[in-house]
């Protein structure tokens, strides 16, 4: 699967390496082109996953604020709910499309 903006691939991994949480596909950190992500100061804490790190996706000068996020240190109880460790896995939103 791929996370793309236009023709630019931001992340790519086999579906079996991704984790689906609440309808969003989370990509393993090693599959993400970190050069296209910039940490965002936007704060958010999920009541069951923990503190979130948002990212601005920057593709060819198009800056998409808070369109990617991860959980660097999820709550330990979240692992039980999800079924595996998803620390630093990255999910995408809106203009970043996840496709086969």
C-alpha positions in Angstrom: 0.0 0.0 0.0 1.1 3.6 -0.6 0.4 7.0 1.0 0.5 9.5 -1.9 0.0 13.2 -2.6 -0.5 13.4 -6.4 2.4 11.3 -7.9 4.6 11.6 -4.8 4.9 8.5 -2.6 5.2 9.4 1.1 5.0 5.9 2.5 5.0 2.4 1.0 4.7 -1.0 2.6 2.9 -4.3 2.1 -0.6 -4.3 3.7 0.4 -7.0 6.1 3.0 -4.6 7.6 0.4 -1.9 8.2 -1.9 -1.6 11.2 -5.5 -0.4 10.9 -6.7 1.6 13.8 -10.1 3.3 13.8 -10.3 3.2 10.0 -6.9 4.7 9.4 -3.9 2.8 8.0 -0.7 3.2 10.1 2.6 2.7 8.2 5.7 1.3 9.8 8.3 4.1 10.5 10.8 2.5 8.2 8.4 2.8 5.2 7.9 6.5 5.5 9.9 9.1 3.7 10.7 11.3 6.7 12.2 14.0 4.5 8.6 14.9 3.5 7.4 15.3 7.1 8.0 18.2 9.5 7.0 17.9 13.1 4.0 20.1 14.0 3.5 21.9 17.3 -0.2 21.0 17.3 -1.1 19.3 20.6 -3.4 16.3 21.0 -3.7 13.4 23.4 -6.0 10.5 22.5 -7.8 9.2 25.6 -6.8 5.6 24.9 -3.7 5.8 22.6 -1.8 8.6 24.3 0.1 11.7 23.2 0.1 12.3 19.4 2.8 13.9 17.3 1.3 15.6 14.2 3.3 16.3 11.1 3.0 18.8 8.2 3.4 17.0 4.9 5.6 19.0 2.5 5.4 17.9 -1.2 6.9 20.1 -3.9 6.2 23.2 -1.8 2.6 22.2 -1.0 2.4 22.2 2.8 -0.4 20.1 4.3 -0.7 21.0 7.9 -1.3 18.1 10.4 -2.1 15.6 7.6 0.1 12.9 9.2 0.4 11.7 12.8 1.9 9.1 15.0 2.1 8.0 18.6 5.8 8.0 19.7 4.9 6.5 23.1 1.4 5.0 23.2 -0.2 4.0 26.4 0.8 0.4 27.2 -3.0 -0.5 27.4 -3.3 0.6 23.8 -1.1 -2.3 22.6 -3.7 -4.7 24.1 -6.5 -2.9 22.3 -4.7 -2.8 18.9 -3.0 -6.2 19.2 0.5 -5.0 18.6 3.0 -2.2 19.2 2.3 0.8 16.9 4.9 3.2 18.4 5.9 5.7 15.7 3.7 4.2 13.0 2.4 7.0 10.8 -1.1 7.6 9.6 -2.4 10.1 7.0 -5.5 12.3 6.5 -7.4 14.1 3.8 -5.2 15.1 0.8 -2.8 12.2 1.5 -4.5 9.2 -0.1 -3.8 5.7 0.9 -4.1 3.3 -2.1 -3.3 -0.3 -3.0 
